[in-house]
Amino acid sequence: MLKRKKPRQKGKFSFTRYFQKFQPGDSVAVVKELSFEFAYSNRLQGKTGKIIDKRGSAYQIEMKDLNKTKRYLIRPIHLKKIENVGGNVK
């Protein structure tokens, strides 16, 4: 789990990750950016879900927590797109 940044990286963040765009249906993983406030529990770190829609500057994400489906509003700097690798292996 991420707890701190290296000394030379403190306070820095990626503009590319800050301004990234997602479409409804995209799969994303929650990867906390330590330079910005993360309003949720550390339990969300590494969890995956699907984008439902965009609300303001945040995205609504639906993910499973145990057997319940939950929705969270998370800013794009804390998200990482996942490429779905699927298909039949022959």
N, C-alpha and C positions, 0 to 999 in steps of 0.2 A: 504494500500500500504506500502511496505517496505521502510523505510527511514533510519533507523540506526540499528546497532546491539547493543546488551547488552555489557557493558564494558569488560567483561571477554571473549567475543566471537569475539572481533574485530581482524581482520587479519587472523582468522582461517577459514579453509574450509575443506570439506569432500573429501578425496582422492577417495572414492567410486563414488561420483557424478562427480568428475573431469575426471575419466577414464571410465565412463559408456559407453556402446555400444548400438546402436540402429540399427534396420533393416528398409529398405524402407517399408513404409506402417504403421509403428508404430504411434500411437497417442501420442502426447506429449503436455505438458503445459509449458509455459514460466514462470519460477520462478527465478527472479533475485538473483544472489549471489552478495552481496554487497562488498565482498573482491576483486572482479575482475571488470574490466571496462566492462560496458554494452553499446555498441555502438548505441543502438536504444532508441527511446522515451520510457518514462515510460508508455505509453498507451499499450505497448505489455505485461506488467505484467498481468499474469493470462489468457492470450489468449491461445487457443488450436489450434493445427494444425496437419498435417501429415508429416512424414519424407519422402523426395523425394530421396535424395542421400547424400553421404558424400563428402565433398571437403576439403582436407587437414585435419585439426583437427576439423573443424566445420561441422555442418549438415545443409543441405538446407531444410527449412521447408516451406510448403505451408499452408497459412491460409486465411480465409475470413476477409476482413476489409470492413464493410458495405456490398455492393454488389459486390465488386471486389475481385478477388483472387490475393494475393500477396505472394512473396517468399522472405525469409530472410535467411541469413547465421548466425547461432548462435552456439556458443561453447557449448559442452555438460554440462558444469557446471551450465548453466542457464536453463537446461531442466529437466523435470520430466515426466517419463513415465506414461501414463494413461491406465488403464485396461478397455477395452471396455466391458461394461455390457449391454448385449443385449439378445434378446430372447422373446418369447411369455410368458406373464404372464397369468396363468390359474386360 
